[in-house]
């Protein structure tokens, strides 16, 4: 009986060898080596079975360790992503980091992220990692088109092992061309959601066919959730910054308006105090100047239509607020030195204009009594001039009217032919009398309502003429009432204190002049008899023949006297011969060239229109009157 040979134990058949493989992290194929070596060395079935069991156990341990390492890496990536979100400063940088981590953790060649565009109704590429195709990076997907469009539309993850062989997706030429340019085959897409709304898609893709495990889909979904949070946080931050900016602007406006309101309150208190203590218009202007930090002044007279609507308006470098009452322009408050006026300050200027109008109306109410007294004095001059002259002069002195100066009587009337007579005798007559009384008071004259219009007695200043005074009065009254006012003036009369009886005839002359202006179609104008030529000579009570002759041919007469010429005789012969130079030279027994030279000289003295029918008629009448006055003098 022979003995079995004895064998030395083979170290490779020791199951402990797998511990070394696990310790150094050997690849999975290295775990087959101990079994192969043991079999080659002739190990028995029991030893081989033990090694096989050890191998399977080691592989399970290795898989568990690999899974734990993978989960550790995923958790680390998610932690880093959360850290990025906590310190979010740049949304693009955070999204780029999320896409990079998705590519790294899933081990894909390409990863990318697209966002929905609600305005365009599609989705576009926002971030790509590993992409080499420009067409792919600029790709836009319609809702429901391609894998990404389907994810964006359904809010569910989709995965395909081979994109071009998958019929679940709606393939389009643009999308397929972009995917083909990039060389993608296997694609996984998960939605980015905020609540129930899909805002984009996160992708992982390979250029070869592969299967994405459930754990990989879940991991990509977690990264997509972080990306959605990053986008939402960025939007909230942007909205917060915008709201803060709006709030800051609103606070600035509130602070500015608070200052303006304080100024408005201050000016209101000061204006109230001025009214209560009987302040004047200039006191109001001074108070508003101080509050609005500008120069405010009150100006009298009518305003342009665009400045008289009750609102403060810009005119050049000034702000103007109309001062008016009852449709009548009393003047304006003008603010200078403030080119940009806050709307509340504009209202302040307008309120100051209202207060000014109230003060003016109060002053006018107080002055109306004086105006009535002035009207009664003028009525007495017209109706009872023979009353005690001393008493008339005393009454005039109390009204600060100088009855020792020459005066002019003016008849004024509103010209509105379309208005009923009752209206002219009612409110319009009152308005005209009020405006005329105010003018008379400022000119130290008198005014009274009479004969459907108004009569004024105004002093004649040095260098003034009756005609110029009539024109100024028509312009002033028409501008104040915003309607045409026609004014006829008398010839100047002597001092009413010594010649009170001259006032009534002068008023009659002014009325005739007024009627003549209206008949001549010159409504809204002012004139005296001297403006109406020979018609004025007929209308005037004074019959100022010498004045008419002087105004009409005085320059020709003076030229003859100073130079010894014969222009007056030539002019008389020229009209007598029917304005024919040939017959004129026969009448004068001179050469026709001499007649032409004289007529040229006469034209320079009388003006270019001296041969017009109207001027020619006046010149002939003046020549006849000059001839008669010369005969009487001889």
KOLFI-997082 format. One record per residue (C-alpha): residue in one letter; x, y, z. Coordinates in steps of 0.2 Angstrom, whole numbers, padded with zeros to 4 digits. Layout:
<recs>
  type      u      v      w
     A      X      Y      Z
...
</recs>
This chain:
<recs>
  type      u      v      w
     X   0000   0000   0000
     X   0008   0016  -0006
     X   0006   0033   0003
     X  -0002   0049  -0005
     X   0011   0062  -0010
     X   0011   0077   0002
     X   0009   0095  -0006
     X   0014   0111   0001
     X  -0001   0123   0003
     X  -0003   0135  -0012
     X  -0004   0153  -0007
     X  -0014   0158  -0022
     X  -0028   0145  -0015
     X  -0030   0155   0001
     X  -0047   0165   0001
     X  -0038   0179   0010
     X  -0030   0184  -0006
     X  -0046   0193  -0010
     X  -0044   0204   0004
     X  -0028   0211  -0004
     X  -0038   0214  -0020
     X  -0051   0223  -0011
     X  -0038   0233  -0001
     X  -0029   0240  -0017
     X  -0046   0242  -0027
     X  -0041   0230  -0040
     X  -0052   0229  -0056
     X  -0066   0216  -0057
     X  -0057   0205  -0069
     X  -0042   0203  -0056
     X  -0054   0193  -0045
     X  -0053   0178  -0057
     X  -0034   0176  -0055
     X  -0034   0167  -0038
     X  -0046   0153  -0045
     X  -0036   0151  -0061
     X  -0020   0150  -0052
     X  -0027   0137  -0039
     X  -0034   0126  -0053
     X  -0017   0127  -0063
     X  -0008   0121  -0047
     X  -0020   0106  -0045
     X  -0030   0112  -0030
     X  -0044   0100  -0025
     X  -0062   0103  -0028
     X  -0065   0108  -0010
     X  -0052   0122  -0011
     X  -0058   0128  -0028
     X  -0076   0129  -0021
     X  -0070   0139  -0006
     X  -0061   0151  -0018
     X  -0076   0153  -0029
     X  -0087   0157  -0014
     X  -0073   0169  -0008
     X  -0073   0177  -0025
     X  -0092   0180  -0026
     X  -0092   0187  -0008
     X  -0077   0199  -0013
     X  -0086   0204  -0029
     X  -0101   0209  -0019
     X  -0091   0218  -0006
     X  -0082   0227  -0021
     X  -0099   0232  -0029
     X  -0105   0238  -0012
     X  -0089   0249  -0010
     X  -0091   0255  -0028
     X  -0109   0260  -0024
     X  -0104   0269  -0008
     X  -0090   0278  -0017
     X  -0102   0283  -0031
     X  -0115   0289  -0019
     X  -0102   0298  -0009
     X  -0097   0307  -0025
     X  -0115   0311  -0029
     X  -0119   0318  -0012
     X  -0103   0328  -0013
     X  -0108   0335  -0029
     X  -0125   0339  -0023
     X  -0118   0347  -0007
     X  -0106   0358  -0018
     X  -0121   0363  -0029
     X  -0131   0368  -0013
     X  -0116   0378  -0008
     X  -0116   0386  -0025
     X  -0134   0390  -0022
     X  -0131   0397  -0005
     X  -0119   0410  -0012
     X  -0127   0413  -0028
     X  -0119   0428  -0037
     X  -0118   0423  -0055
     X  -0133   0412  -0062
     X  -0123   0407  -0078
     X  -0108   0401  -0067
     X  -0120   0390  -0056
     X  -0129   0382  -0071
     X  -0112   0379  -0079
     X  -0106   0370  -0063
     X  -0122   0359  -0062
     X  -0120   0354  -0081
     X  -0101   0350  -0078
     X  -0106   0339  -0062
     X  -0119   0330  -0072
     X  -0107   0325  -0086
     X  -0094   0320  -0073
     X  -0106   0310  -0062
     X  -0115   0301  -0076
     X  -0099   0298  -0085
     X  -0106   0305  -0102
     X  -0097   0314  -0116
     X  -0109   0328  -0117
     X  -0121   0337  -0104
     X  -0132   0352  -0108
     X  -0146   0363  -0101
     X  -0160   0371  -0111
     X  -0173   0384  -0105
     X  -0190   0388  -0111
     X  -0194   0404  -0119
     X  -0213   0408  -0116
     X  -0213   0423  -0128
     X  -0207   0412  -0143
     X  -0216   0396  -0137
     X  -0200   0385  -0138
     X  -0184   0380  -0128
     X  -0166   0385  -0132
     X  -0149   0380  -0127
     X  -0142   0389  -0111
     X  -0127   0379  -0106
     X  -0117   0365  -0115
     X  -0102   0355  -0109
     X  -0092   0344  -0120
     X  -0102   0350  -0136
     X  -0091   0353  -0152
     X  -0105   0358  -0164
     X  -0110   0376  -0166
     X  -0126   0371  -0174
     X  -0131   0360  -0159
     X  -0126   0374  -0147
     X  -0138   0386  -0156
     X  -0152   0374  -0157
     X  -0170   0379  -0153
     X  -0184   0365  -0150
     X  -0202   0368  -0152
     X  -0214   0361  -0138
     X  -0216   0342  -0141
     X  -0201   0342  -0154
     X  -0187   0329  -0151
     X  -0183   0322  -0134
     X  -0181   0338  -0125
     X  -0197   0346  -0132
     X  -0206   0331  -0126
     X  -0199   0332  -0109
     X  -0203   0351  -0108
     X  -0221   0348  -0114
     X  -0224   0333  -0102
     X  -0214   0337  -0087
     X  -0207   0319  -0087
     X  -0190   0312  -0089
     X  -0186   0303  -0106
     X  -0172   0292  -0110
     X  -0166   0284  -0127
     X  -0152   0271  -0130
     X  -0152   0276  -0149
     X  -0160   0293  -0153
     X  -0162   0291  -0172
     X  -0170   0273  -0170
     X  -0183   0279  -0157
     X  -0200   0283  -0164
     X  -0207   0290  -0148
     X  -0200   0307  -0152
     X  -0206   0319  -0166
     X  -0191   0321  -0177
     X  -0188   0337  -0186
     X  -0174   0341  -0199
     X  -0167   0355  -0188
     X  -0166   0345  -0172
     X  -0160   0329  -0181
     X  -0147   0339  -0190
     X  -0140   0347  -0174
     X  -0140   0330  -0165
     X  -0131   0322  -0180
     X  -0118   0336  -0180
     X  -0114   0333  -0162
     X  -0114   0314  -0165
     X  -0126   0310  -0150
     X  -0134   0293  -0149
     X  -0140   0290  -0131
     X  -0149   0304  -0123
     X  -0156   0306  -0105
     X  -0167   0322  -0102
     X  -0176   0327  -0085
     X  -0187   0342  -0083
     X  -0182   0358  -0073
     X  -0198   0362  -0063
     X  -0205   0376  -0052
     X  -0221   0370  -0044
     X  -0231   0363  -0059
     X  -0222   0374  -0072
     X  -0208   0367  -0083
     X  -0194   0380  -0086
     X  -0181   0369  -0095
     X  -0173   0352  -0097
     X  -0156   0345  -0091
     X  -0148   0332  -0102
     X  -0134   0319  -0101
     X  -0129   0311  -0118
     X  -0116   0299  -0126
     X  -0110   0297  -0143
     X  -0113   0278  -0142
     X  -0127   0268  -0137
     X  -0129   0265  -0118
     X  -0142   0261  -0105
     X  -0145   0274  -0091
     X  -0149   0266  -0074
     X  -0163   0272  -0063
     X  -0151   0279  -0051
     X  -0143   0290  -0064
     X  -0160   0296  -0069
     X  -0163   0300  -0051
     X  -0146   0309  -0049
     X  -0149   0319  -0065
     X  -0166   0324  -0058
     X  -0158   0330  -0042
     X  -0146   0341  -0051
     X  -0161   0347  -0062
     X  -0170   0352  -0046
     X  -0155   0362  -0040
     X  -0154   0371  -0057
     X  -0172   0375  -0055
     X  -0169   0382  -0038
     X  -0154   0392  -0044
     X  -0165   0400  -0058
     X  -0179   0403  -0047
     X  -0167   0411  -0034
     X  -0159   0422  -0047
     X  -0176   0428  -0053
     X  -0181   0432  -0035
     X  -0165   0441  -0033
     X  -0168   0451  -0049
     X  -0185   0455  -0044
     X  -0180   0460  -0026
     X  -0166   0471  -0033
     X  -0179   0479  -0045
     X  -0191   0481  -0031
     X  -0178   0489  -0020
     X  -0173   0501  -0034
     X  -0191   0505  -0037
     X  -0193   0508  -0018
     X  -0178   0519  -0018
     X  -0185   0529  -0032
     X  -0201   0530  -0024
     X  -0193   0536  -0007
     X  -0184   0549  -0017
     X  -0200   0555  -0025
     X  -0209   0554  -0008
     X  -0195   0565   0000
     X  -0195   0577  -0014
     X  -0214   0578  -0013
     X  -0214   0580   0005
     X  -0203   0595   0003
     X  -0214   0602  -0010
     X  -0230   0599   0001
     X  -0221   0607   0016
     X  -0218   0622   0004
     X  -0236   0622  -0002
     X  -0242   0622   0016
     X  -0231   0636   0021
     X  -0237   0647   0006
     X  -0255   0642   0010
     X  -0252   0648   0028
     X  -0243   0664   0023
     X  -0257   0668   0010
     X  -0270   0666   0022
     X  -0262   0677   0034
     X  -0260   0690   0020
     X  -0278   0690   0016
     X  -0283   0691   0034
     X  -0272   0706   0038
     X  -0277   0715   0021
     X  -0261   0712   0012
     X  -0259   0718  -0006
     X  -0255   0710  -0023
     X  -0236   0713  -0021
     X  -0236   0706  -0004
     X  -0243   0689  -0012
     X  -0229   0690  -0025
     X  -0216   0693  -0012
     X  -0222   0678  -0001
     X  -0222   0666  -0016
     X  -0205   0672  -0022
     X  -0198   0667  -0005
     X  -0206   0650  -0005
     X  -0203   0645  -0023
     X  -0185   0652  -0022
     X  -0188   0663  -0038
     X  -0193   0681  -0043
     X  -0212   0683  -0044
     X  -0220   0698  -0050
     X  -0238   0704  -0054
     X  -0241   0711  -0072
     X  -0257   0719  -0078
     X  -0265   0717  -0095
     X  -0272   0703  -0105
     X  -0263   0687  -0109
     X  -0262   0676  -0124
     X  -0276   0663  -0125
     X  -0264   0648  -0121
     X  -0259   0657  -0105
     X  -0276   0662  -0099
     X  -0284   0644  -0096
     X  -0281   0644  -0077
     X  -0265   0634  -0077
     X  -0247   0639  -0075
     X  -0239   0638  -0092
     X  -0221   0640  -0097
     X  -0217   0655  -0108
     X  -0199   0656  -0112
     X  -0188   0656  -0096
     X  -0203   0660  -0085
     X  -0219   0652  -0078
     X  -0235   0662  -0080
     X  -0251   0660  -0070
     X  -0266   0670  -0076
     X  -0275   0681  -0063
     X  -0293   0682  -0069
     X  -0311   0683  -0063
     X  -0328   0682  -0071
     X  -0320   0679  -0088
     X  -0310   0695  -0087
     X  -0291   0695  -0087
     X  -0284   0705  -0073
     X  -0266   0701  -0076
     X  -0254   0687  -0071
     X  -0241   0681  -0059
     X  -0224   0678  -0068
     X  -0211   0667  -0059
     X  -0193   0669  -0066
     X  -0177   0660  -0060
     X  -0185   0642  -0059
     X  -0184   0634  -0077
     X  -0190   0617  -0070
     X  -0205   0619  -0059
     X  -0212   0604  -0049
     X  -0231   0600  -0052
     X  -0235   0604  -0034
     X  -0226   0621  -0035
     X  -0236   0624  -0051
     X  -0252   0622  -0041
     X  -0244   0633  -0028
     X  -0242   0647  -0041
     X  -0259   0644  -0047
     X  -0266   0646  -0030
     X  -0257   0662  -0027
     X  -0264   0668  -0043
     X  -0282   0664  -0037
     X  -0278   0673  -0020
     X  -0272   0688  -0031
     X  -0288   0688  -0041
     X  -0298   0688  -0024
     X  -0288   0702  -0018
     X  -0290   0712  -0034
     X  -0309   0709  -0033
     X  -0310   0714  -0015
     X  -0300   0730  -0020
     X  -0311   0732  -0035
     X  -0327   0730  -0024
     X  -0320   0744  -0013
     X  -0316   0754  -0028
     X  -0333   0752  -0037
     X  -0340   0764  -0024
     X  -0327   0777  -0030
     X  -0331   0773  -0048
     X  -0349   0776  -0045
     X  -0344   0793  -0038
     X  -0333   0796  -0053
     X  -0348   0792  -0064
     X  -0359   0803  -0055
     X  -0347   0818  -0057
     X  -0346   0814  -0075
     X  -0364   0813  -0077
     X  -0366   0830  -0068
     X  -0353   0838  -0081
     X  -0364   0831  -0095
     X  -0381   0835  -0089
     X  -0379   0850  -0077
     X  -0363   0859  -0081
     X  -0369   0875  -0074
     X  -0369   0868  -0056
     X  -0357   0876  -0043
     X  -0340   0875  -0052
     X  -0331   0876  -0035
     X  -0341   0861  -0029
     X  -0337   0852  -0045
     X  -0318   0855  -0043
     X  -0318   0850  -0025
     X  -0327   0833  -0029
     X  -0314   0831  -0043
     X  -0300   0834  -0030
     X  -0307   0821  -0019
     X  -0306   0809  -0033
     X  -0288   0814  -0037
     X  -0293   0821  -0054
     X  -0285   0836  -0061
     X  -0299   0847  -0068
     X  -0286   0861  -0072
     X  -0278   0850  -0086
     X  -0285   0849  -0104
     X  -0295   0833  -0107
     X  -0302   0822  -0121
     X  -0320   0815  -0121
     X  -0321   0797  -0127
     X  -0336   0787  -0132
     X  -0333   0768  -0131
     X  -0345   0753  -0136
     X  -0343   0735  -0138
     X  -0345   0729  -0156
     X  -0354   0712  -0156
     X  -0368   0714  -0170
     X  -0373   0695  -0167
     X  -0377   0698  -0149
     X  -0395   0703  -0144
     X  -0398   0721  -0139
     X  -0403   0715  -0121
     X  -0386   0707  -0119
     X  -0377   0723  -0125
     X  -0388   0733  -0112
     X  -0385   0720  -0098
     X  -0369   0710  -0094
     X  -0359   0717  -0108
     X  -0362   0735  -0104
     X  -0358   0731  -0085
     X  -0342   0723  -0091
     X  -0337   0738  -0102
     X  -0341   0750  -0088
     X  -0331   0741  -0076
     X  -0316   0740  -0087
     X  -0317   0758  -0092
     X  -0319   0763  -0074
     X  -0303   0754  -0069
     X  -0294   0762  -0084
     X  -0301   0780  -0079
     X  -0295   0777  -0061
     X  -0278   0773  -0066
     X  -0277   0788  -0078
     X  -0285   0799  -0065
     X  -0300   0802  -0076
     X  -0319   0799  -0075
     X  -0330   0785  -0083
     X  -0349   0783  -0084
     X  -0361   0771  -0092
     X  -0371   0780  -0105
     X  -0381   0778  -0121
     X  -0378   0759  -0122
     X  -0359   0761  -0120
     X  -0347   0770  -0109
     X  -0341   0788  -0109
     X  -0323   0793  -0102
     X  -0316   0809  -0098
     X  -0297   0807  -0098
     X  -0283   0820  -0095
     X  -0272   0824  -0110
     X  -0254   0822  -0105
     X  -0239   0832  -0113
     X  -0236   0826  -0131
     X  -0253   0816  -0131
     X  -0266   0818  -0145
     X  -0284   0814  -0145
     X  -0282   0801  -0159
     X  -0268   0792  -0150
     X  -0278   0792  -0133
     X  -0292   0784  -0143
     X  -0282   0770  -0150
     X  -0274   0766  -0134
     X  -0291   0765  -0125
     X  -0298   0754  -0139
     X  -0283   0742  -0138
     X  -0284   0742  -0119
     X  -0302   0739  -0117
     X  -0303   0726  -0131
     X  -0288   0716  -0124
     X  -0296   0716  -0106
     X  -0313   0711  -0112
     X  -0307   0700  -0127
     X  -0319   0708  -0138
     X  -0318   0722  -0150
     X  -0321   0739  -0143
     X  -0323   0754  -0154
     X  -0318   0771  -0147
     X  -0322   0788  -0154
     X  -0313   0804  -0147
     X  -0317   0822  -0147
     X  -0305   0836  -0150
     X  -0296   0841  -0134
     X  -0306   0852  -0123
     X  -0300   0865  -0110
     X  -0299   0863  -0091
     X  -0316   0856  -0085
     X  -0314   0867  -0070
     X  -0316   0883  -0080
     X  -0325   0876  -0095
     X  -0338   0863  -0089
     X  -0350   0867  -0103
     X  -0338   0861  -0116
     X  -0339   0843  -0110
     X  -0357   0839  -0117
     X  -0353   0845  -0135
     X  -0337   0836  -0134
     X  -0346   0820  -0130
     X  -0358   0823  -0144
     X  -0343   0824  -0156
     X  -0335   0808  -0149
     X  -0351   0799  -0152
     X  -0352   0805  -0170
     X  -0334   0799  -0172
     X  -0339   0783  -0165
     X  -0354   0781  -0176
     X  -0343   0786  -0191
     X  -0330   0772  -0187
     X  -0343   0759  -0186
     X  -0351   0765  -0203
     X  -0334   0764  -0211
     X  -0332   0746  -0205
     X  -0318   0751  -0193
     X  -0326   0742  -0178
     X  -0313   0738  -0164
     X  -0303   0754  -0168
     X  -0300   0770  -0159
     X  -0299   0787  -0168
     X  -0303   0806  -0167
     X  -0310   0817  -0180
     X  -0293   0822  -0186
     X  -0291   0804  -0192
     X  -0306   0804  -0203
     X  -0301   0818  -0215
     X  -0314   0829  -0222
     X  -0327   0818  -0214
     X  -0319   0822  -0197
     X  -0320   0840  -0201
     X  -0339   0838  -0204
     X  -0341   0828  -0188
     X  -0331   0840  -0176
     X  -0340   0853  -0167
     X  -0325   0864  -0167
     X  -0324   0865  -0186
     X  -0305   0866  -0186
     X  -0303   0871  -0204
     X  -0285   0877  -0202
     X  -0280   0861  -0194
     X  -0288   0851  -0208
     X  -0279   0861  -0221
     X  -0262   0860  -0212
     X  -0264   0841  -0210
     X  -0269   0838  -0228
     X  -0257   0850  -0238
     X  -0248   0859  -0225
     X  -0231   0853  -0231
     X  -0234   0859  -0248
     X  -0239   0876  -0242
     X  -0224   0877  -0231
     X  -0213   0872  -0245
     X  -0219   0887  -0256
     X  -0217   0899  -0242
     X  -0199   0894  -0238
     X  -0193   0892  -0256
     X  -0204   0904  -0266
     X  -0211   0890  -0277
     X  -0228   0888  -0284
     X  -0233   0870  -0280
     X  -0250   0875  -0272
     X  -0255   0884  -0288
     X  -0248   0869  -0299
     X  -0258   0857  -0288
     X  -0274   0867  -0290
     X  -0272   0868  -0309
     X  -0268   0850  -0310
     X  -0285   0845  -0302
     X  -0294   0859  -0311
     X  -0288   0851  -0328
     X  -0294   0834  -0324
     X  -0277   0828  -0318
     X  -0269   0830  -0335
     X  -0251   0837  -0336
     X  -0253   0843  -0354
     X  -0268   0854  -0349
     X  -0260   0859  -0333
     X  -0245   0866  -0343
     X  -0257   0876  -0354
     X  -0265   0883  -0339
     X  -0249   0888  -0331
     X  -0240   0893  -0347
     X  -0225   0882  -0343
     X  -0216   0868  -0351
     X  -0224   0850  -0348
     X  -0207   0845  -0340
     X  -0209   0859  -0327
     X  -0226   0852  -0323
     X  -0219   0834  -0321
     X  -0205   0840  -0309
     X  -0217   0850  -0298
     X  -0229   0835  -0297
     X  -0214   0824  -0292
     X  -0210   0836  -0279
     X  -0228   0836  -0273
     X  -0228   0817  -0272
     X  -0213   0817  -0261
     X  -0221   0830  -0249
     X  -0238   0822  -0248
     X  -0234   0803  -0250
     X  -0236   0791  -0264
     X  -0255   0789  -0262
     X  -0259   0807  -0264
     X  -0268   0804  -0281
     X  -0279   0790  -0274
     X  -0298   0795  -0275
     X  -0299   0797  -0256
     X  -0283   0807  -0254
     X  -0287   0817  -0270
     X  -0304   0822  -0263
     X  -0297   0828  -0247
     X  -0283   0838  -0255
     X  -0295   0847  -0267
     X  -0306   0851  -0252
     X  -0291   0857  -0242
     X  -0285   0868  -0258
     X  -0302   0876  -0259
     X  -0302   0880  -0240
     X  -0285   0886  -0241
     X  -0290   0898  -0255
     X  -0305   0904  -0246
     X  -0295   0907  -0230
     X  -0282   0917  -0240
     X  -0295   0927  -0249
     X  -0303   0932  -0232
     X  -0286   0936  -0225
     X  -0284   0949  -0239
</recs>
